[in-house]
Amino acid sequence: MSLMGGLYIGTSGLQTGQNALNTTAHNLSNMDNTGYVRQQVQQSSRSYLKLSVDVKSVNNKQTGLGVNYSRVKHIRDYFLDKTYRRESGRSMFYEVSMQVTDEVESQLGELNGEAFQNTLEDLWTAVQEVAKDPASSVTQGLLVQRAAEFVQRAGAVYEGFCAYQDNLNLQIKKQVDKINEYGKQILALNESIRSIEAGGIESANDLRDARDNILDELAQMANINYDEDPQGNVWVQIEGMDFVKGPICFEMGLDVDEQTGFYTPYWPQNSSFDENGNFKLDSKGNPLRDDVFDLSLRISTDLNTDVGGLKAMLHARGDHRANYTDLASDKYDDVSQSIVMNIQAEFDQLIHNVATKVNEILAGAAGVKTADKDILASDGKTILVKAGEKYCENNVGGYMRKDDGSPLQMFGKLTTEGYRKVTGTVDVKDENNIVIGTEEKEYWIYNEEDAGDPSSLYTIENLQVDPELMQKPSMLGFRLPDGSEDKATATALKDAFMAEEYTLNPNVKKPTNFVNYYTDLVSQVANSGYAFESIYYNQENAMESIQSAREQVSGVSSDEELSNMIKFQNAYNASSRYINVIDEMLEHLLSTLGV
């Protein structure tokens, strides 16, 4: 081997040592950066130069051309990454669920410094006082005042739930925007990585770290699948649908509900639109929209339907403002998995039951009864009151009436009347049931609630204490037509609060009363929160274990890197001394020996 060739070998050692030292320094300088993965130097020998071939020898005569800085390994464990990302998405699902239950508990527990439980207890105390002294104007005024506070504070609690739904809705939009932005970043990183690594010489490890960090973030938001093709491009699926594939990012769209303003993420590429850009409708009138998340699926770890913070937000928010009608057995499945909608419906059911039960008892005192058959006009055809309808004759029977003769209601509706007036000519019959004439009669018919017509419902959003009664609480009277106290009606109000005739929802079998309903409601939320918290902390422990395993594989160890630094520094110094020796030999040969 010539001395000039020896210089070349020494130079390769210097270059490789310098590159290895640079890689080690890069590891040490980035060891505290989140998501940084250590880079490991791999060296190899350069090709050998054959001097001669001898078939009798074990090896040919050849000389090496030095060392080569072959590549920098990106130290990751594919399976640990997969496991970590799946479990981090599951952890985020339960973290969001836990945070939502905490917020709901806060809404229930405090209202401007006073718990709603106190408001319910105040109303119950006022009912008890009326039962003791029904004819007292003081107890009647207190009952009306407490009822007004009950409606007002119930409305504030319900508005708090609705405001939190709106808050979740804004967070959903931000999450979708962030996911779409991450998709664009992955596309850009794919292109950069592909262009850098196309020559097969350099590895874009820092860009790969950035891309892997994005995948970690995406995995917390939604259930993702991903892989890398031979060209270095990463493709990503969200909930089984292509999100990043080849040169395209299939961004999520957001459909906005006109009534609630709620956002629903969907895939535009799989949805059908008309010429105006609106969704086409199927035979049932539903939009042909491909939603990103199927929220009808049961939440289950086995089915992997409990992965992703975005899905947890959509579940928690629900798709509308719920009320007591959503607790019907045929509708409850639609709200049961939504924390906020479930509590809205159950809370509204309490207010609805209190309002309608109190009104029902007052209606009895006003002489309201149920028609056992149709009441016909004198023409024999026109039906004035249908069989099964609740009605009373104007100012006939009972005493608890308003000035216009209609039955008095403690709780009225904001948008519609509780009773409607019907006037007609009816036959007058003698004791032998023989028609002896006709007369004009007025009936007050109770307007039954219709689940399809929100204006007809006694819900929190449509409830008020009768304004006339607020002005004149003495309208309650609690005195029978003969002037005696109506203790029976007052006692019925008290008994109504203690009757265990109600359940929180169709899945709960334990009956409760008005006094304990709210306590059971808060306990249910607390139990759900405890369950979510337990699952979340178990997930956190599992993630810590997985992350620790990841760190052992891909984390930077300062001790190891310092050892490598000493090793590469010594190798660099050895190459430098080798070059110095070759240099001295060349100088000696040229200057001293005159070769």
HELIX and SHEET records of a PDB file:
HELIX    1   1 LEU A    3  SER A   29  1                                  27    
HELIX    2   2 TYR A   78  GLY A  109  1                                  32    
HELIX    3   3 PHE A  116  LYS A  132  1                                  17    
HELIX    4   4 SER A  137  GLU A  197  1                                  61    
HELIX    5   5 ASN A  205  MET A  221  1                                  17    
HELIX    6   6 PRO A  268  ASN A  270  5                                   3    
HELIX    7   7 GLY A  309  ARG A  317  1                                   9    
HELIX    8   8 TYR A  324  LEU A  327  5                                   4    
HELIX    9   9 TYR A  332  ASP A  334  5                                   3    
HELIX   10  10 ILE A  339  ALA A  365  1                                  27    
HELIX   11  11 PRO A  454  SER A  456  5                                   3    
HELIX   12  12 ILE A  460  ASN A  462  5                                   3    
HELIX   13  13 PRO A  467  GLN A  471  1                                   5    
HELIX   14  14 PRO A  473  LEU A  476  5                                   4    
HELIX   15  15 LYS A  487  MET A  498  1                                  12    
HELIX   16  16 PHE A  514  SER A  554  1                                  41    
HELIX   17  17 SER A  558  GLU A  587  1                                  30    
HELIX   18  18 HIS A  588  THR A  592  3                                   5    
SHEET    1   A 2 GLN A  39  SER A  45  0                                        
SHEET    2   A 2 VAL A  67  HIS A  74 -1                                        
SHEET    1   B 2 TYR A  48  SER A  52  0                                        
SHEET    2   B 2 LYS A  61  GLY A  64 -1                                        
SHEET    1   C 4 ILE A 224  GLU A 228  0                                        
SHEET    2   C 4 VAL A 234  ILE A 238 -1                                        
SHEET    3   C 4 MET A 241  LYS A 245 -1                                        
SHEET    4   C 4 ILE A 248  CYS A 249 -1                                        
SHEET    1   D 2 GLY A 253  VAL A 256  0                                        
SHEET    2   D 2 TYR A 263  TYR A 266 -1                                        
SHEET    1   E 4 LYS A 369  THR A 370  0                                        
SHEET    2   E 4 LYS A 390  GLU A 393 -1                                        
SHEET    3   E 4 VAL A 435  TYR A 446 -1                                        
SHEET    4   E 4 TYR A 419  LYS A 429 -1                                        
SHEET    1   F 2 ILE A 375  LEU A 376  0                                        
SHEET    2   F 2 ILE A 383  VAL A 385 -1                                        
SHEET    1   G 2 PHE A 411  LYS A 413  0                                        
SHEET    2   G 2 LEU A 463  VAL A 465 -1                                        
END                                                                             
